[in-house]
Amino acid sequence: MTLGPNYGFFARIGVLIPSGNITAEPQLHTLLPPGVSIHTTRLKLTGSSPRQLLSMIENVEEAALLLADLRPDLIVFHCTAVSTWNPEMDAAICQRIENVTGIKAITTASALINAFRTLHVQRTVLVSPYTDAINQREVAFLEHYGIHTSKVVGLGIDHPVDMHTVEPSVWESLVLENQCSDAQAYFVSCTAVRSLEVIQSLEDSIGIPVLTSNQVMLWHALRSVRVTLPIPGYGKLLRI
């Protein structure tokens, strides 16, 4: 049976993503349950320097207002590296969006913390395509919320298109090769990487939760619009 278009008759979610991101939209559409739709607007981001990352939020109000025109139930600022820049960034971005739109906002960072808390995770291994500087900011962000990082593995990639080219099997191998006995979950960070495909196989192999940026964001976004249907095949988190 062929399903018709998913117009989001139950809920519409507006998402702000980096301009160079190829990966997030296909993954989010793969995970969406019937009746919930995703609508995206892009903010300029094609690199990983501090200037480039912070410039992504310069026009966040203008972009949020474009999404507000479709009357979404929620607006998401979806970039892991920017929203975890420091512990204050998440709340500041959400407040700016909510001030101009009157619509509830979340970020990838808040989704991640909520996911860790729901799974009762206090120690993780971080795997990412990022440079060392971004990884260390992310470690400090997690530490602020009582989540300790046992090990960090980064590939030092700068551009989101290059991040997309890394095969899913690489992320699977990196997790398997960097297991830590005290880890309670593994986090493959970044909205631009093709890690969704290996979440379930990794969990089947290592027996503990595997989180990714697009997975945790969609999980938190759905619950923010009161959708709690389990989504099988992509890890424990989406079945809760």
N, C-alpha and C positions, 0 to 999 in steps of 0.2 A: 504494500500500500504506500502511495506517495503522500507525504504530509504537505500541507499547504504552507504558505509563508508564516513565520512566527512574528506577529505584529506586536507582541507584548501586551495583550489585553489584560493580563493580570498585573504586570509591573514592567516599567521601562527604566533602564539603568543607563545613565550617561557616563562616559568614561573619557578622561583626558589622558592621552598617551604620548610618549616621545615620538617626534616626527620620523625618526629613522627606524622605528620598530615595525618589523614584518610579522612577528610571531604572535603577539598578544591577541589580536582579533580572531585569527583562526582557532586558537586554543579556547578562547572564551566561548565562541559559537559552538565548538564541539561539546562543551560542558553544559550549555544552557538547557534548562528544563522547558517543556512547552509552556507558553503563556508569559515567558519573561524574555525581553529583548534587550540587546546591547546597542548603544549608539555612541560613536566615538567622534572626538575632535582632537586634533593634534597640536602639541606645543613643541617649539623648536628644540631639538636635542639630537645631536649627531656625534657627540664625543664625550669624554670622561674627565676633562679637566675641571677644577673647581668653578672656573668662570662659566664653562658650558653648562654644567649641572645646575648652578644657581640661576642662570639666565632662563631656565625652563619655567620658573615661577614668576617671571617678570610680568607676563601678560595673562596670568591665571584668571583674573576677573573677566577679561574680555572673552576668553575661551569658555569659561563657565556660563556666561550669559548666552553664548551661542547654543550651548546644550540646553539651557533653561527654556529656550523657545519651543522645544518639543515637549515640555512639561514632564520631565522625568520624575520618578519617585525618589531617586537618589543620584548624586554625582560623586564619581570616584576619581581622585587624582592617583594615577597608576604608574608610578615609577619608584622602584625600590631604593635606588641609590640616592635620589633626592629626598624622598619622604623619611628616610632614616639618617639624614644628614646630621641631625642632633635630636635630642629628646623633645625639643620645642617645635621642631619643624612641622610635625604632623598636625598639631593643634592649630598652628598659625595658618597653614594652608587651608584647613577645613573652615576656620573662621572667616578667612577672606572669601571663600566660595559662598558660604552661607550668608555673609553680609550682603552680597550683591544679588543673590538669587532667591534667598528665603527657602532654599532646598537643602535638606540634610546632606552632608558630605562626609566621606571617609577617605582614607589613603591606604596604599599598600602596607605602610608601616603599622597602622592600627589593625589591619587585618592580620598581619603576622603575629603581633602580640596577642591578639584575641585567640588565634589558633594555638599558639604555644600554651596559653593558659587553659584552654579547653581540653587540651591533651595532657595537661599537667607536666609539661616539659620544662626542666630547669637547666638542662645541659644539652648542647647540640654540636654538630659538626657543620661548618659553613663551607659550601662549595660554590664557586662563582666564576664568571668570565672576567671579573673585574681586575683592576690594578690594585696594588697593595694599599694605597691610600684609601680607596673606597671600601675595601674589606675591613680595614682597621676602624673606619668610622662606623661601619655596620656592627662590628664586634662591640664597640663602645656603646652604641645604641641599645643592643640587646642586654649588655651588662647593666645598664641603667634600670632595666625592668627585671633584673634578677635572673637573667638567662645567660649562663656561662658558655663560652665557646671552647670546646676541647681541642679543636684543630681547625685551621683555615687553609683552604686550597683555592688559589686563583690562577687564571690563565693569562692575566695581563692584557686583555683585549680592550681596545679603545672604542670602536665604532659598533653601534647596534646591528648593522648589517653583517659585520664580521662575526658578531656573537651568534647570529642566526645560522651561520654556515657550519657551526660545530655540530657534528652528528649526535643524535640522542644516545648512541652507544658510548660516546665519550663520557657523558655525564654519568651513565650507569657504571662505567669502569672507575671513574674518579671516586664515586661513593664507595664502591666495593673495595677499592685499594686503600681507602683512608678511613677504615672503620676504627672506632674507639670504643673500648669496653664500657666506658661510663656514659656514652651518648644515649639520650632518650629519644632523639629524633635527628634526622639529617635534613638540612635546608639547602636546596639548590636555588640560589638567589638569582634574580634578574628576570624581568618580564620579557626579555628579548631572546631567551634561549629555548631550544627544543627539548625540554626535559619532561613535559607532560606524558610523552609516550612511554617513559620507563618508570613512572611512579609505582605502578602496581607490581611490576616484576621485581623491582628493588625491595618493596615491602615484603613480598613473598620470600625473597632471599634472606633478608636480614632480620625480619620479624619485628621491626619497630617503624613508626611513622616516617614517611618521607614527605617533606613539604616543598612546594615551589611557589614562586611569586604569583603566577596567574591562578593557580589552584587556590591559594589562601585568599586571594582577593575575591574571587567569585564566591567562595564559601561565605565570607563575611558579608559581601554585598547581598547575597540571597537572603541571609538571615536578617539583614537590615531592612529588607522589604517583606519580611515575614514569610519567606519561602523556605521550607525545611525538608523538602523531598530528598531522599538519599540519591546520590549519583554514583552508581557502581563502576568499578574498573579503574578508578584514578586515586586510590589511596583511602586510608581509614578516615581522614578528615571529612571527605565528602560523603561518607556514609553515616556520619553522626547526625 
